[in-house]
Amino acid sequence: MVSRLAIWVVVLVLVIGENGGVSGGGPMSCGFPAIFNFGDSNSDTGSMSSAGGENQLPLGMSVGKKFKRACDGRLIIDFLAESLGLPYLNSTMDSIGTSYKHGANFATSGTKTGQYDSNPVPFNLGVQISQFLRFKSRTTTLYTNTSNDDQLVKSILPEPEVFSNALYTIDIGQNDIAYNFDLKSKPEIFDRYYDCLQRLLDNGAKFVWVHNTGPFGCLARIQQSKCAQDGSPCPAADEHGCLIQWNNVTQEVNALIKDRVYKLRAKYPDAVITLVDVYSAKYSLFGNPKSRGFDEPFNYCCGSQYIWCGGRELEVAGTFARYYESAKLINATCNNPSKYISWDGVHYTEAANRIVANLIASGTFSDPPVPIAEACHK
């Protein structure tokens, strides 16, 4: 039997608490018991807030509490978990009061596919996969070696068989575009992307749900920052107002992601790898925003071009006090985030995330065209 000391190690490192939840129903439902997610701030549910300081309002304002996401409320991954009847994912870096019974989140804000430049955030996709493999090894060993009498430990850990039946979700690539990497280096970068997914598949993953990258040229902050302040014209925009040049770059990246996914399918014919066209789902919001309830497609709810959302006045010591509630917010926040597509110029609002999640969960934007609840079928 595992000692009481071992139990407290679990409490501190993997730690306690569970939201509950069972996998979604339906005649063709796969009944995924868990989700293991990898990505950047578009699906980070606690890594950055744990490492950099607890998020403060207005982050989370639409759920009425401090929320460990880079927007006013829930992210796409949260709504996908809901659609599968699973609890929200907890970050492995945010382990206080946490359960990993139904999966874990390795996504970290600011990350890219690889550590190919001076990016200060070290948790690229390859590192996240390594974190997962260590997590899998340690939790499997601990679960297996724990007596059935010690239900505390087993109640917060995934059962070993969960790993082969879980859904593995990938949402990364936006920061690769944001950091303006050399076009010539793209194939090499996405060879690393291929290698990362291959490591997952080699270590037992069977069901993988891959998001391509959203339309970078539609991001509100990009719209503002790429327009010169000297009166010269902004870069060319398409019929919806999105910047053509940056969306073309995004499409090039997405073509590389698609190519790597197709190669993986050929190499692993027994795996089910679903490619999800998040680009088209997000782009559809800008075609007729008012029909979706959005009044401000290219403005954002929180922050400005020069002040990041949540920025606060300087402390007496001169330290930027973004995470301290005692400091006064520098900029105002809109009253109704649901009227905006963009939360802070880079991240989408909960309202926009909900629509996109519903679109992609249905299978309309999937290759093969299956709903997420049936993503164990080809």
C-alpha positions as CSV (number, residue, x, y, z in Angstrom):
1,M,0.0,0.0,0.0
2,V,1.3,3.5,-0.9
3,S,2.3,5.4,2.2
4,R,0.5,8.5,3.5
5,L,3.6,10.5,2.6
6,A,3.1,9.4,-1.0
7,I,-0.5,10.5,-0.9
8,W,0.5,13.9,0.2
9,V,3.0,14.1,-2.6
10,V,0.1,13.5,-5.0
11,V,-1.9,16.2,-3.2
12,L,0.9,18.7,-3.7
13,V,2.0,17.8,-7.1
14,L,-1.0,16.4,-9.0
15,V,-3.5,17.4,-6.3
16,I,-7.1,17.1,-5.2
17,G,-10.6,18.0,-6.4
18,E,-12.7,17.1,-9.4
19,N,-15.4,18.7,-11.4
20,G,-17.0,15.4,-12.3
21,G,-18.5,14.7,-15.7
22,V,-19.1,11.8,-18.0
23,S,-18.4,11.5,-21.8
24,G,-21.1,12.6,-24.2
25,G,-23.8,10.2,-25.4
26,G,-25.3,9.3,-28.8
27,P,-25.4,6.0,-30.8
28,M,-22.0,6.6,-32.5
29,S,-20.4,8.4,-29.5
30,C,-16.9,7.3,-28.7
31,G,-17.4,8.0,-25.0
32,F,-14.0,9.6,-24.6
33,P,-13.0,9.3,-20.9
34,A,-10.5,12.2,-21.1
35,I,-8.9,14.9,-23.1
36,F,-5.2,15.7,-23.2
37,N,-4.6,19.1,-24.7
38,F,-1.5,20.9,-26.1
39,G,-1.2,24.4,-27.4
40,D,-0.9,28.1,-26.6
41,S,-3.0,30.8,-25.0
42,N,-6.0,29.9,-27.2
43,S,-6.4,26.8,-25.0
44,D,-4.3,27.6,-21.8
45,T,-6.5,26.9,-18.8
46,G,-4.1,27.7,-16.0
47,S,-0.4,27.3,-17.0
48,M,0.4,31.0,-17.4
49,S,-1.7,32.2,-14.5
50,S,0.1,29.7,-12.3
51,A,3.6,30.6,-13.5
52,G,3.2,34.4,-13.9
53,G,0.6,35.3,-11.2
54,E,-3.0,34.8,-10.6
55,N,-5.3,36.3,-13.2
56,Q,-7.4,39.2,-12.0
57,L,-10.6,40.7,-13.3
58,P,-11.5,41.8,-15.9
59,L,-10.2,38.4,-17.0
60,G,-13.1,36.1,-16.4
61,M,-15.7,38.9,-16.1
62,S,-18.3,37.0,-18.1
63,V,-18.2,34.1,-15.6
64,G,-18.2,36.4,-12.7
65,K,-15.0,35.3,-11.1
66,K,-11.2,35.2,-11.6
67,F,-10.7,32.7,-14.4
68,K,-7.5,31.2,-15.6
69,R,-8.0,32.1,-19.2
70,A,-6.8,34.9,-21.5
71,C,-10.3,36.3,-22.1
72,D,-13.5,37.2,-20.3
73,G,-14.6,33.6,-19.9
74,R,-14.5,30.2,-21.5
75,L,-12.2,29.1,-24.3
76,I,-13.0,26.8,-27.3
77,I,-11.4,23.8,-25.4
78,D,-13.8,24.5,-22.5
79,F,-16.9,24.3,-24.8
80,L,-15.5,21.2,-26.5
81,A,-15.1,19.5,-23.1
82,E,-18.7,20.5,-22.3
83,S,-19.9,18.9,-25.5
84,L,-18.3,15.6,-24.5
85,G,-19.7,15.7,-21.0
86,L,-16.3,16.2,-19.5
87,P,-15.1,18.6,-16.9
88,Y,-12.9,21.6,-17.8
89,L,-9.2,20.7,-18.1
90,N,-6.8,21.6,-15.5
91,S,-3.2,22.7,-16.2
92,T,-0.5,20.4,-14.9
93,M,1.3,23.6,-13.7
94,D,-1.7,24.5,-11.6
95,S,-2.1,21.5,-9.4
96,I,-3.5,22.9,-6.2
97,G,-7.0,21.5,-5.7
98,T,-6.9,19.7,-9.0
99,S,-8.0,16.4,-10.5
100,Y,-6.6,14.8,-13.6
101,K,-9.2,12.0,-13.6
102,H,-10.6,13.1,-17.0
103,G,-7.5,14.5,-18.6
104,A,-4.9,17.3,-18.3
105,N,-3.9,20.5,-20.2
106,F,-0.3,21.1,-21.2
107,A,-1.0,24.3,-23.2
108,T,0.9,27.4,-22.2
109,S,0.4,31.0,-23.4
110,G,3.1,32.4,-25.7
111,T,4.3,29.0,-26.9
112,K,5.2,28.0,-30.5
113,T,5.8,24.8,-32.3
114,G,9.5,24.8,-31.5
115,Q,12.1,26.8,-29.6
116,Y,13.8,28.2,-32.8
117,D,14.5,31.8,-31.6
118,S,14.7,33.9,-28.5
119,N,11.1,33.3,-27.4
120,P,11.1,33.7,-23.6
121,V,8.4,31.0,-23.1
122,P,10.2,27.6,-23.1
123,F,7.2,25.4,-23.2
124,N,7.0,24.8,-27.0
125,L,5.0,21.8,-28.4
126,G,7.9,19.4,-28.0
127,V,8.4,20.3,-24.4
128,Q,4.6,19.9,-23.8
129,I,4.8,16.4,-25.3
130,S,7.7,15.5,-23.0
131,Q,5.7,16.8,-20.0
132,F,2.8,14.6,-21.1
133,L,4.9,11.5,-21.4
134,R,6.4,12.1,-18.0
135,F,2.9,12.7,-16.6
136,K,1.7,9.5,-18.1
137,S,4.5,7.4,-16.8
138,R,4.3,8.8,-13.3
139,T,0.6,8.7,-12.9
140,T,0.4,5.2,-14.4
141,T,3.0,3.9,-11.9
142,L,1.4,5.6,-9.0
143,Y,-2.1,4.4,-9.9
144,T,-0.9,0.8,-10.4
145,N,1.0,0.7,-7.2
146,T,-1.8,2.2,-5.1
147,S,-4.0,-0.1,-3.1
148,N,-7.7,-0.1,-3.8
149,D,-8.1,1.0,-0.2
150,D,-6.4,4.3,-1.0
151,Q,-9.3,5.8,-3.0
152,L,-8.1,9.4,-2.5
153,V,-5.2,8.8,-4.9
154,K,-7.1,6.9,-7.4
155,S,-10.0,9.4,-7.4
156,I,-7.7,12.2,-8.9
157,L,-5.6,10.2,-11.4
158,P,-6.5,8.8,-14.8
159,E,-6.8,5.1,-15.0
160,P,-4.0,3.6,-17.1
161,E,-6.4,2.5,-19.9
162,V,-7.6,6.1,-20.2
163,F,-4.5,7.1,-22.1
164,S,-5.3,4.8,-25.1
165,N,-8.9,5.8,-25.3
166,A,-8.6,9.6,-24.7
167,L,-8.9,12.3,-27.2
168,Y,-5.7,14.3,-27.8
169,T,-6.3,17.9,-29.0
170,I,-3.7,20.2,-30.6
171,D,-4.2,23.9,-31.1
172,I,-0.9,25.8,-31.8
173,G,0.7,27.9,-34.6
174,Q,-0.6,31.4,-34.0
175,N,2.6,32.5,-32.2
176,D,4.7,31.2,-35.0
177,I,3.0,33.7,-37.3
178,A,3.1,36.5,-34.6
179,Y,6.9,36.2,-34.3
180,N,7.3,36.7,-38.1
181,F,9.5,33.7,-38.7
182,D,11.3,33.5,-42.0
183,L,9.1,32.0,-44.7
184,K,11.9,29.7,-45.8
185,S,12.1,28.1,-42.3
186,K,8.4,27.1,-42.2
187,P,8.9,23.5,-43.6
188,E,11.6,22.8,-41.0
189,I,9.4,24.2,-38.2
190,F,6.5,22.0,-39.2
191,D,8.7,19.0,-39.5
192,R,9.1,19.5,-35.7
193,Y,5.3,19.7,-35.5
194,Y,5.2,16.3,-37.3
195,D,7.8,14.8,-34.9
196,C,5.7,16.0,-31.9
197,L,2.5,14.3,-33.1
198,Q,4.5,11.2,-34.0
199,R,5.8,11.0,-30.5
200,L,2.2,11.0,-29.2
201,L,1.2,8.3,-31.6
202,D,4.2,6.2,-30.9
203,N,3.3,6.3,-27.2
204,G,-0.2,5.0,-27.5
205,A,-2.4,8.0,-28.7
206,K,-5.1,6.7,-31.1
207,F,-7.5,9.6,-31.4
208,V,-6.0,13.0,-32.3
209,W,-8.0,16.2,-33.0
210,V,-5.8,18.8,-34.7
211,H,-6.8,22.5,-35.1
212,N,-5.3,24.5,-37.9
213,T,-4.6,28.2,-37.2
214,G,-7.2,31.0,-37.2
215,P,-7.1,34.0,-39.6
216,F,-4.3,36.1,-38.3
217,G,-5.2,39.0,-40.5
218,C,-8.6,39.3,-38.8
219,L,-7.1,39.9,-35.3
220,A,-8.0,43.4,-34.1
221,R,-4.6,44.2,-32.7
222,I,-2.9,43.2,-35.9
223,Q,-5.3,45.4,-37.8
224,Q,-4.2,48.4,-35.7
225,S,-0.5,47.7,-35.4
226,K,0.0,47.1,-39.1
227,C,-1.6,50.3,-40.1
228,A,1.0,53.1,-40.2
229,Q,0.4,56.2,-38.0
230,D,1.8,58.6,-40.6
231,G,-1.2,58.6,-42.8
232,S,0.0,56.1,-45.3
233,P,-2.5,53.4,-46.4
234,C,-3.0,50.3,-44.4
235,P,-2.3,46.9,-45.9
236,A,-4.9,45.6,-48.3
237,A,-8.0,44.1,-46.8
238,D,-10.5,41.6,-48.1
239,E,-14.2,42.0,-48.4
240,H,-14.7,41.3,-44.7
241,G,-12.0,43.8,-43.6
242,C,-9.3,41.2,-42.8
243,L,-5.7,41.9,-43.9
244,I,-5.0,39.8,-46.9
245,Q,-1.2,39.5,-46.5
246,W,-1.4,38.0,-43.0
247,N,-4.3,35.7,-43.9
248,N,-2.2,34.4,-46.8
249,V,0.6,33.6,-44.4
250,T,-1.9,31.8,-42.1
251,Q,-3.1,29.7,-45.1
252,E,0.5,28.8,-45.9
253,V,1.0,27.6,-42.3
254,N,-2.3,25.7,-42.4
255,A,-1.2,24.0,-45.7
256,L,1.9,22.8,-43.9
257,I,-0.1,21.5,-41.0
258,K,-2.5,19.7,-43.4
259,D,0.5,18.1,-45.2
260,R,2.0,16.8,-41.9
261,V,-1.4,15.4,-40.8
262,Y,-1.9,13.6,-44.1
263,K,1.6,12.1,-43.8
264,L,0.9,10.9,-40.3
265,R,-2.3,9.3,-41.4
266,A,-0.4,7.3,-44.0
267,K,2.2,6.2,-41.5
268,Y,-0.4,5.4,-38.7
269,P,-3.4,3.9,-40.6
270,D,-4.9,2.5,-37.3
271,A,-5.0,6.0,-35.7
272,V,-7.8,8.4,-36.3
273,I,-6.4,11.9,-36.9
274,T,-9.1,14.6,-37.4
275,L,-8.0,17.9,-39.0
276,V,-10.3,20.7,-38.0
277,D,-10.5,23.9,-40.1
278,V,-10.6,26.4,-37.3
279,Y,-9.5,29.1,-39.8
280,S,-12.8,28.8,-41.7
281,A,-14.9,28.6,-38.6
282,K,-13.4,31.8,-37.1
283,Y,-13.4,33.6,-40.5
284,S,-17.1,33.0,-40.8
285,L,-17.6,35.3,-37.8
286,F,-16.4,38.2,-39.9
287,G,-18.6,37.6,-42.9
288,N,-21.8,38.9,-41.2
289,P,-20.9,39.7,-37.6
290,K,-24.2,41.4,-36.8
291,S,-26.2,38.2,-37.6
292,R,-24.1,36.6,-34.8
293,G,-24.8,39.4,-32.3
294,F,-21.5,41.2,-32.7
295,D,-21.5,45.0,-33.1
296,E,-17.7,45.4,-33.1
297,P,-15.8,42.9,-35.3
298,F,-12.5,44.8,-35.3
299,N,-12.6,46.7,-32.0
300,Y,-11.9,44.9,-28.7
301,C,-13.4,44.9,-25.3
302,C,-10.4,45.2,-23.1
303,G,-7.1,47.2,-23.5
304,S,-5.9,49.3,-26.4
305,Q,-3.2,49.3,-29.0
306,Y,-0.7,50.6,-26.4
307,I,-2.0,49.1,-23.1
308,W,-2.5,45.4,-22.6
309,C,-5.8,44.2,-21.1
310,G,-5.6,44.2,-17.4
311,G,-2.7,46.7,-17.2
312,R,-2.6,48.6,-14.0
313,E,-0.9,51.7,-12.6
314,L,2.7,51.4,-11.5
315,E,3.3,50.6,-7.9
316,V,5.4,53.0,-5.7
317,A,8.4,50.8,-6.3
318,G,8.0,51.1,-10.0
319,T,6.9,47.6,-10.6
320,F,4.3,47.0,-13.3
321,A,1.3,45.7,-11.2
322,R,-0.8,43.9,-13.7
323,Y,-1.7,41.2,-11.3
324,Y,-2.4,43.3,-8.2
325,E,-6.0,44.2,-7.5
326,S,-4.9,47.1,-5.3
327,A,-3.6,48.9,-8.3
328,K,-5.9,50.9,-10.5
329,L,-6.7,49.7,-14.0
330,I,-5.2,51.9,-16.6
331,N,-7.8,51.3,-19.2
332,A,-11.5,50.7,-19.2
333,T,-13.3,47.5,-20.2
334,C,-16.4,47.3,-22.3
335,N,-19.7,46.7,-20.5
336,N,-20.8,43.8,-22.7
337,P,-18.1,41.5,-24.1
338,S,-20.7,39.4,-26.0
339,K,-21.0,42.2,-28.5
340,Y,-17.3,41.8,-29.5
341,I,-15.5,39.1,-31.4
342,S,-12.2,40.1,-29.9
343,W,-11.5,40.3,-26.2
344,D,-8.1,42.0,-26.1
345,G,-7.1,42.3,-29.8
346,V,-5.5,38.8,-29.9
347,H,-7.9,36.5,-28.0
348,Y,-11.5,35.9,-28.8
349,T,-14.3,36.6,-26.3
350,E,-16.3,33.8,-24.7
351,A,-19.2,34.6,-27.0
352,A,-17.0,34.1,-30.1
353,N,-15.4,31.0,-28.7
354,R,-18.8,29.5,-28.0
355,I,-19.9,29.9,-31.6
356,V,-16.6,28.6,-33.0
357,A,-16.7,25.6,-30.7
358,N,-20.2,24.7,-31.7
359,L,-19.3,24.9,-35.4
360,I,-16.3,22.7,-35.1
361,A,-17.8,20.2,-32.6
362,S,-20.5,19.5,-35.1
363,G,-18.0,18.1,-37.6
364,T,-18.9,20.7,-40.3
365,F,-15.3,21.9,-40.5
366,S,-13.6,18.5,-39.9
367,D,-11.6,16.3,-42.2
368,P,-13.0,13.6,-42.1
369,P,-16.4,15.3,-41.4
370,V,-17.3,13.7,-38.1
371,P,-18.5,15.4,-34.9
372,I,-16.0,15.5,-32.0
373,A,-18.0,13.0,-30.0
374,E,-17.5,10.5,-32.9
375,A,-13.9,11.3,-33.6
376,C,-12.8,7.7,-33.0
377,H,-14.4,6.9,-36.3
378,K,-12.9,7.5,-39.8
